[in-house]
Amino acid sequence: MYAIIVTGGKQYKVSEGDEIRVEKLDAEVGSTVTFDQVLAVSDNGLKVGKDVASASVTAEVTDQARDKKVIVYKYKRKSGYHKKNGHRQAYTQVKINKING
């Protein structure tokens, strides 16, 4: 059984027991979160649209952290222009407990 959920502007295919990294959520470590935006649920057949209007996915927050640093380097030749910048994206790691739908 799997479900396709939407969070942080991205879509994730999840099954029970999976651990995924999503965009930072406003939740503490150890708390549970519910994803209400479910696009599809597969259980002996694919359900989409009105069939999954009341479906949800429950998950537990296992970690709040920041990813590795990504270096952004801008350069224009012959003009002496160069700019170095770094970025660390914040993320939330969740463990999928139950798919309701």
N, CA, C and O atoms as a GROMACS GRO file, in nm:
protein
  404
    1MET      N    1   0.085  -0.118   0.000
    1MET     CA    2   0.000   0.000   0.000
    1MET      C    3   0.089   0.124   0.000
    1MET      O    4   0.184   0.133   0.078
    2TYR      N    5   0.058   0.217  -0.087
    2TYR     CA    6   0.132   0.342  -0.090
    2TYR      C    7   0.036   0.458  -0.115
    2TYR      O    8  -0.078   0.439  -0.157
    3ALA      N    9   0.087   0.580  -0.088
    3ALA     CA   10   0.009   0.701  -0.112
    3ALA      C   11   0.102   0.806  -0.172
    3ALA      O   12   0.223   0.802  -0.152
    4ILE      N   13   0.043   0.899  -0.246
    4ILE     CA   14   0.117   1.012  -0.298
    4ILE      C   15   0.065   1.136  -0.228
    4ILE      O   16  -0.053   1.171  -0.238
    5ILE      N   17   0.156   1.204  -0.154
    5ILE     CA   18   0.116   1.321  -0.076
    5ILE      C   19   0.186   1.446  -0.130
    5ILE      O   20   0.286   1.436  -0.202
    6VAL      N   21   0.133   1.561  -0.093
    6VAL     CA   22   0.190   1.689  -0.133
    6VAL      C   23   0.224   1.767  -0.006
    6VAL      O   24   0.140   1.787   0.081
    7THR      N   25   0.349   1.812   0.003
    7THR     CA   26   0.390   1.899   0.112
    7THR      C   27   0.509   1.982   0.066
    7THR      O   28   0.600   1.930   0.000
    8GLY      N   29   0.509   2.108   0.100
    8GLY     CA   30   0.619   2.195   0.062
    8GLY      C   31   0.632   2.216  -0.086
    8GLY      O   32   0.741   2.244  -0.136
    9GLY      N   33   0.522   2.202  -0.160
    9GLY     CA   34   0.526   2.221  -0.304
    9GLY      C   35   0.582   2.103  -0.382
    9GLY      O   36   0.605   2.112  -0.502
   10LYS      N   37   0.605   1.991  -0.312
   10LYS     CA   38   0.660   1.873  -0.377
   10LYS      C   39   0.569   1.753  -0.351
   10LYS      O   40   0.492   1.753  -0.256
   11GLN      N   41   0.580   1.652  -0.436
   11GLN     CA   42   0.500   1.531  -0.422
   11GLN      C   43   0.591   1.416  -0.382
   11GLN      O   44   0.702   1.402  -0.434
   12TYR      N   45   0.542   1.332  -0.289
   12TYR     CA   46   0.620   1.220  -0.237
   12TYR      C   47   0.536   1.093  -0.243
   12TYR      O   48   0.418   1.093  -0.209
   13LYS      N   49   0.599   0.984  -0.287
   13LYS     CA   50   0.534   0.854  -0.284
   13LYS      C   51   0.580   0.786  -0.156
   13LYS      O   52   0.699   0.761  -0.139
   14VAL      N   53   0.486   0.755  -0.065
   14VAL     CA   54   0.521   0.702   0.066
   14VAL      C   55   0.446   0.573   0.095
   14VAL      O   56   0.335   0.551   0.046
   15SER      N   57   0.509   0.489   0.174
   15SER     CA   58   0.448   0.367   0.226
   15SER      C   59   0.464   0.369   0.377
   15SER      O   60   0.543   0.448   0.430
   16GLU      N   61   0.392   0.283   0.448
   16GLU     CA   62   0.405   0.277   0.592
   16GLU      C   63   0.545   0.230   0.629
   16GLU      O   64   0.595   0.132   0.574
   17GLY      N   65   0.608   0.301   0.723
   17GLY     CA   66   0.743   0.267   0.766
   17GLY      C   67   0.852   0.346   0.696
   17GLY      O   68   0.968   0.339   0.738
   18ASP      N   69   0.820   0.419   0.590
   18ASP     CA   70   0.920   0.499   0.518
   18ASP      C   71   0.963   0.619   0.601
   18ASP      O   72   0.885   0.673   0.679
   19GLU      N   73   1.089   0.660   0.583
   19GLU     CA   74   1.139   0.784   0.640
   19GLU      C   75   1.176   0.875   0.524
   19GLU      O   76   1.255   0.838   0.438
   20ILE      N   77   1.117   0.995   0.522
   20ILE     CA   78   1.143   1.089   0.413
   20ILE      C   79   1.182   1.225   0.470
   20ILE      O   80   1.148   1.259   0.583
   21ARG      N   81   1.253   1.301   0.388
   21ARG     CA   82   1.287   1.439   0.423
   21ARG      C   83   1.196   1.532   0.345
   21ARG      O   84   1.186   1.523   0.223
   22VAL      N   85   1.129   1.621   0.417
   22VAL     CA   86   1.039   1.717   0.354
   22VAL      C   87   1.084   1.857   0.390
   22VAL      O   88   1.170   1.875   0.478
   23GLU      N   89   1.028   1.957   0.324
   23GLU     CA   90   1.057   2.095   0.359
   23GLU      C   91   1.022   2.118   0.506
   23GLU      O   92   0.935   2.051   0.560
   24LYS      N   93   1.091   2.212   0.570
   24LYS     CA   94   1.076   2.233   0.714
   24LYS      C   95   0.930   2.254   0.753
   24LYS      O   96   0.860   2.338   0.698
   25LEU      N   97   0.887   2.174   0.852
   25LEU     CA   98   0.753   2.184   0.909
   25LEU      C   99   0.762   2.247   1.047
   25LEU      O  100   0.865   2.236   1.114
   26ASP      N  101   0.655   2.311   1.088
   26ASP     CA  102   0.650   2.374   1.220
   26ASP      C  103   0.603   2.271   1.323
   26ASP      O  104   0.490   2.279   1.370
   27ALA      N  105   0.688   2.176   1.358
   27ALA     CA  106   0.653   2.071   1.453
   27ALA      C  107   0.778   2.029   1.529
   27ALA      O  108   0.889   2.037   1.476
   28GLU      N  109   0.759   1.986   1.652
   28GLU     CA  110   0.872   1.945   1.735
   28GLU      C  111   0.904   1.798   1.711
   28GLU      O  112   0.821   1.721   1.663
   29VAL      N  113   1.027   1.760   1.744
   29VAL     CA  114   1.070   1.622   1.730
   29VAL      C  115   0.989   1.535   1.826
   29VAL      O  116   0.974   1.567   1.943
   30GLY      N  117   0.936   1.425   1.775
   30GLY     CA  118   0.854   1.335   1.855
   30GLY      C  119   0.704   1.358   1.839
   30GLY      O  120   0.625   1.273   1.878
   31SER      N  121   0.665   1.471   1.781
   31SER     CA  122   0.522   1.498   1.762
   31SER      C  123   0.474   1.433   1.633
   31SER      O  124   0.554   1.391   1.550
   32THR      N  125   0.343   1.424   1.618
   32THR     CA  126   0.286   1.366   1.498
   32THR      C  127   0.228   1.474   1.409
   32THR      O  128   0.174   1.574   1.457
   33VAL      N  129   0.240   1.454   1.280
   33VAL     CA  130   0.184   1.547   1.181
   33VAL      C  131   0.093   1.468   1.088
   33VAL      O  132   0.113   1.349   1.066
   34THR      N  133  -0.006   1.536   1.034
   34THR     CA  134  -0.100   1.474   0.941
   34THR      C  135  -0.094   1.547   0.808
   34THR      O  136  -0.107   1.670   0.803
   35PHE      N  137  -0.075   1.472   0.702
   35PHE     CA  138  -0.075   1.527   0.567
   35PHE      C  139  -0.213   1.503   0.507
   35PHE      O  140  -0.252   1.389   0.483
   36ASP      N  141  -0.288   1.612   0.484
   36ASP     CA  142  -0.424   1.602   0.433
   36ASP      C  143  -0.431   1.604   0.280
   36ASP      O  144  -0.527   1.556   0.221
   37GLN      N  145  -0.329   1.660   0.217
   37GLN     CA  146  -0.329   1.667   0.071
   37GLN      C  147  -0.277   1.535   0.014
   37GLN      O  148  -0.157   1.517  -0.004
   38VAL      N  149  -0.368   1.444  -0.013
   38VAL     CA  150  -0.334   1.314  -0.068
   38VAL      C  151  -0.388   1.309  -0.212
   38VAL      O  152  -0.506   1.332  -0.236
   39LEU      N  153  -0.299   1.279  -0.306
   39LEU     CA  154  -0.339   1.276  -0.447
   39LEU      C  155  -0.388   1.139  -0.489
   39LEU      O  156  -0.480   1.127  -0.570
   40ALA      N  157  -0.326   1.033  -0.434
   40ALA     CA  158  -0.362   0.898  -0.475
   40ALA      C  159  -0.330   0.800  -0.363
   40ALA      O  160  -0.238   0.821  -0.285
   41VAL      N  161  -0.408   0.693  -0.357
   41VAL     CA  162  -0.385   0.584  -0.262
   41VAL      C  163  -0.398   0.453  -0.341
   41VAL      O  164  -0.493   0.434  -0.417
   42SER      N  165  -0.301   0.364  -0.321
   42SER     CA  166  -0.304   0.236  -0.390
   42SER      C  167  -0.317   0.125  -0.287
   42SER      O  168  -0.228   0.104  -0.204
   43ASP      N  169  -0.428   0.053  -0.294
   43ASP     CA  170  -0.452  -0.063  -0.208
   43ASP      C  171  -0.542  -0.158  -0.288
   43ASP      O  172  -0.664  -0.143  -0.287
   44ASN      N  173  -0.482  -0.254  -0.357
   44ASN     CA  174  -0.552  -0.344  -0.448
   44ASN      C  175  -0.617  -0.269  -0.563
   44ASN      O  176  -0.716  -0.315  -0.620
   45GLY      N  177  -0.563  -0.155  -0.598
   45GLY     CA  178  -0.616  -0.072  -0.706
   45GLY      C  179  -0.592   0.074  -0.672
   45GLY      O  180  -0.591   0.112  -0.555
   46LEU      N  181  -0.574   0.156  -0.771
   46LEU     CA  182  -0.542   0.296  -0.751
   46LEU      C  183  -0.669   0.378  -0.734
   46LEU      O  184  -0.762   0.368  -0.814
   47LYS      N  185  -0.673   0.461  -0.629
   47LYS     CA  186  -0.786   0.552  -0.605
   47LYS      C  187  -0.735   0.695  -0.617
   47LYS      O  188  -0.634   0.730  -0.557
   48VAL      N  189  -0.805   0.777  -0.694
   48VAL     CA  190  -0.769   0.917  -0.712
   48VAL      C  191  -0.895   1.002  -0.710
   48VAL      O  192  -1.006   0.949  -0.714
   49GLY      N  193  -0.878   1.133  -0.704
   49GLY     CA  194  -0.991   1.226  -0.714
   49GLY      C  195  -1.081   1.222  -0.594
   49GLY      O  196  -1.034   1.233  -0.481
   50LYS      N  197  -1.211   1.208  -0.617
   50LYS     CA  198  -1.310   1.210  -0.509
   50LYS      C  199  -1.296   1.091  -0.415
   50LYS      O  200  -1.338   1.098  -0.299
   51ASP      N  201  -1.237   0.982  -0.463
   51ASP     CA  202  -1.220   0.863  -0.380
   51ASP      C  203  -1.122   0.886  -0.264
   51ASP      O  204  -1.129   0.818  -0.162
   52VAL      N  205  -1.029   0.982  -0.280
   52VAL     CA  206  -0.931   1.009  -0.176
   52VAL      C  207  -0.951   1.146  -0.110
   52VAL      O  208  -0.859   1.201  -0.051
   53ALA      N  209  -1.073   1.200  -0.121
   53ALA     CA  210  -1.100   1.332  -0.063
   53ALA      C  211  -1.086   1.331   0.089
   53ALA      O  212  -1.047   1.432   0.147
   54SER      N  213  -1.116   1.219   0.153
   54SER     CA  214  -1.106   1.213   0.299
   54SER      C  215  -0.982   1.137   0.346
   54SER      O  216  -0.969   1.109   0.465
   55ALA      N  217  -0.892   1.105   0.256
   55ALA     CA  218  -0.771   1.030   0.292
   55ALA      C  219  -0.669   1.122   0.359
   55ALA      O  220  -0.665   1.242   0.333
   56SER      N  221  -0.588   1.062   0.445
   56SER     CA  222  -0.480   1.136   0.511
   56SER      C  223  -0.367   1.041   0.544
   56SER      O  224  -0.384   0.919   0.544
   57VAL      N  225  -0.250   1.098   0.571
   57VAL     CA  226  -0.133   1.020   0.607
   57VAL      C  227  -0.079   1.076   0.738
   57VAL      O  228  -0.058   1.196   0.751
   58THR      N  229  -0.058   0.988   0.836
   58THR     CA  230  -0.007   1.028   0.967
   58THR      C  231   0.140   0.991   0.976
   58THR      O  232   0.180   0.880   0.940
   59ALA      N  233   0.221   1.086   1.026
   59ALA     CA  234   0.364   1.063   1.036
   59ALA      C  235   0.417   1.120   1.167
   59ALA      O  236   0.355   1.207   1.228
   60GLU      N  237   0.534   1.071   1.208
   60GLU     CA  238   0.598   1.118   1.330
   60GLU      C  239   0.727   1.191   1.292
   60GLU      O  240   0.804   1.143   1.209
   61VAL      N  241   0.750   1.308   1.353
   61VAL     CA  242   0.870   1.386   1.326
   61VAL      C  243   0.987   1.322   1.399
   61VAL      O  244   0.984   1.308   1.522
   62THR      N  245   1.092   1.284   1.325
   62THR     CA  246   1.208   1.220   1.386
   62THR      C  247   1.329   1.313   1.394
   62THR      O  248   1.418   1.290   1.476
   63ASP      N  249   1.334   1.418   1.311
   63ASP     CA  250   1.451   1.506   1.312
   63ASP      C  251   1.418   1.639   1.248
   63ASP      O  252   1.340   1.647   1.153
   64GLN      N  253   1.479   1.745   1.301
   64GLN     CA  254   1.474   1.879   1.241
   64GLN      C  255   1.620   1.920   1.223
   64GLN      O  256   1.693   1.930   1.321
   65ALA      N  257   1.663   1.943   1.101
   65ALA     CA  258   1.804   1.975   1.079
   65ALA      C  259   1.821   2.058   0.953
   65ALA      O  260   1.724   2.099   0.889
   66ARG      N  261   1.947   2.082   0.918
   66ARG     CA  262   1.980   2.153   0.796
   66ARG      C  263   2.071   2.066   0.711
   66ARG      O  264   2.154   1.991   0.763
   67ASP      N  265   2.053   2.076   0.580
   67ASP     CA  266   2.125   1.992   0.485
   67ASP      C  267   2.269   2.041   0.469
   67ASP      O  268   2.310   2.140   0.529
   68LYS      N  269   2.345   1.969   0.386
   68LYS     CA  270   2.482   2.010   0.357
   68LYS      C  271   2.482   2.145   0.286
   68LYS      O  272   2.384   2.182   0.221
   69LYS      N  273   2.592   2.216   0.298
   69LYS     CA  274   2.604   2.346   0.234
   69LYS      C  275   2.621   2.331   0.083
   69LYS      O  276   2.700   2.249   0.036
   70VAL      N  277   2.546   2.411   0.010
   70VAL     CA  278   2.556   2.416  -0.135
   70VAL      C  279   2.624   2.548  -0.170
   70VAL      O  280   2.580   2.654  -0.126
   71ILE      N  281   2.731   2.542  -0.247
   71ILE     CA  282   2.804   2.661  -0.286
   71ILE      C  283   2.747   2.717  -0.416
   71ILE      O  284   2.732   2.644  -0.514
   72VAL      N  285   2.716   2.846  -0.416
   72VAL     CA  286   2.667   2.915  -0.535
   72VAL      C  287   2.776   3.012  -0.577
   72VAL      O  288   2.810   3.103  -0.502
   73TYR      N  289   2.830   2.994  -0.696
   73TYR     CA  290   2.940   3.078  -0.743
   73TYR      C  291   2.901   3.144  -0.874
   73TYR      O  292   2.874   3.077  -0.973
   74LYS      N  293   2.898   3.277  -0.872
   74LYS     CA  294   2.866   3.354  -0.993
   74LYS      C  295   2.995   3.414  -1.047
   74LYS      O  296   3.078   3.464  -0.971
   75TYR      N  297   3.012   3.409  -1.179
   75TYR     CA  298   3.136   3.453  -1.240
   75TYR      C  299   3.108   3.508  -1.379
   75TYR      O  300   3.035   3.447  -1.457
   76LYS      N  301   3.166   3.623  -1.408
   76LYS     CA  302   3.160   3.678  -1.544
   76LYS      C  303   3.303   3.703  -1.590
   76LYS      O  304   3.380   3.774  -1.525
   77ARG      N  305   3.336   3.643  -1.700
   77ARG     CA  306   3.474   3.653  -1.747
   77ARG      C  307   3.508   3.793  -1.796
   77ARG      O  308   3.419   3.868  -1.837
   78LYS      N  309   3.633   3.827  -1.793
   78LYS     CA  310   3.693   3.951  -1.844
   78LYS      C  311   3.654   4.075  -1.766
   78LYS      O  312   3.713   4.181  -1.788
   79SER      N  313   3.555   4.067  -1.676
   79SER     CA  314   3.513   4.188  -1.605
   79SER      C  315   3.558   4.188  -1.459
   79SER      O  316   3.541   4.288  -1.389
   80GLY      N  317   3.614   4.079  -1.414
   80GLY     CA  318   3.661   4.073  -1.276
   80GLY      C  319   3.550   4.048  -1.176
   80GLY      O  320   3.573   4.058  -1.055
   81TYR      N  321   3.431   4.015  -1.223
   81TYR     CA  322   3.318   3.993  -1.133
   81TYR      C  323   3.310   3.847  -1.093
   81TYR      O  324   3.306   3.757  -1.177
   82HIS      N  325   3.310   3.824  -0.963
   82HIS     CA  326   3.283   3.691  -0.910
   82HIS      C  327   3.224   3.707  -0.770
   82HIS      O  328   3.260   3.798  -0.695
   83LYS      N  329   3.133   3.617  -0.738
   83LYS     CA  330   3.063   3.624  -0.610
   83LYS      C  331   3.040   3.481  -0.562
   83LYS      O  332   2.986   3.397  -0.635
   84LYS      N  333   3.080   3.454  -0.438
   84LYS     CA  334   3.063   3.322  -0.380
   84LYS      C  335   2.963   3.332  -0.266
   84LYS      O  336   2.974   3.419  -0.180
   85ASN      N  337   2.865   3.239  -0.268
   85ASN     CA  338   2.761   3.240  -0.167
   85ASN      C  339   2.729   3.096  -0.129
   85ASN      O  340   2.745   3.006  -0.211
   86GLY      N  341   2.685   3.074  -0.007
   86GLY     CA  342   2.649   2.941   0.038
   86GLY      C  343   2.506   2.937   0.087
   86GLY      O  344   2.449   3.039   0.125
   87HIS      N  345   2.448   2.816   0.087
   87HIS     CA  346   2.308   2.800   0.131
   87HIS      C  347   2.292   2.664   0.197
   87HIS      O  348   2.339   2.563   0.144
   88ARG      N  349   2.226   2.660   0.313
   88ARG     CA  350   2.192   2.535   0.380
   88ARG      C  351   2.041   2.529   0.396
   88ARG      O  352   1.982   2.613   0.465
   89GLN      N  353   1.980   2.431   0.333
   89GLN     CA  354   1.835   2.417   0.334
   89GLN      C  355   1.790   2.345   0.461
   89GLN      O  356   1.846   2.241   0.496
   90ALA      N  357   1.690   2.400   0.530
   90ALA     CA  358   1.633   2.335   0.648
   90ALA      C  359   1.534   2.228   0.603
   90ALA      O  360   1.462   2.245   0.505
   91TYR      N  361   1.532   2.116   0.677
   91TYR     CA  362   1.440   2.008   0.642
   91TYR      C  363   1.388   1.943   0.769
   91TYR      O  364   1.442   1.961   0.878
   92THR      N  365   1.281   1.867   0.752
   92THR     CA  366   1.221   1.787   0.859
   92THR      C  367   1.218   1.643   0.812
   92THR      O  368   1.171   1.614   0.702
   93GLN      N  369   1.266   1.553   0.894
   93GLN     CA  370   1.262   1.411   0.861
   93GLN      C  371   1.145   1.349   0.935
   93GLN      O  372   1.133   1.363   1.056
   94VAL      N  373   1.058   1.281   0.860
   94VAL     CA  374   0.940   1.219   0.919
   94VAL      C  375   0.935   1.071   0.886
   94VAL      O  376   0.984   1.027   0.782
   95LYS      N  377   0.874   0.994   0.976
   95LYS     CA  378   0.853   0.851   0.956
   95LYS      C  379   0.704   0.829   0.938
   95LYS      O  380   0.624   0.869   1.023
   96ILE      N  381   0.666   0.766   0.828
   96ILE     CA  382   0.524   0.744   0.797
   96ILE      C  383   0.471   0.630   0.884
   96ILE      O  384   0.523   0.519   0.880
   97ASN      N  385   0.366   0.661   0.964
   97ASN     CA  386   0.309   0.562   1.054
   97ASN      C  387   0.188   0.492   0.992
   97ASN      O  388   0.179   0.369   0.995
   98LYS      N  389   0.094   0.571   0.937
   98LYS     CA  390  -0.031   0.511   0.891
   98LYS      C  391  -0.085   0.586   0.772
   98LYS      O  392  -0.075   0.709   0.765
   99ILE      N  393  -0.141   0.512   0.677
   99ILE     CA  394  -0.210   0.570   0.563
   99ILE      C  395  -0.358   0.544   0.582
   99ILE      O  396  -0.401   0.428   0.580
  100ASN      N  397  -0.437   0.649   0.600
  100ASN     CA  398  -0.582   0.639   0.620
  100ASN      C  399  -0.651   0.668   0.488
  100ASN      O  400  -0.649   0.783   0.442
  101GLY      N  401  -0.711   0.570   0.427
  101GLY     CA  402  -0.781   0.602   0.305
  101GLY      C  403  -0.813   0.478   0.231
  101GLY      O  404  -0.873   0.485   0.124
   0.00000   0.00000   0.00000
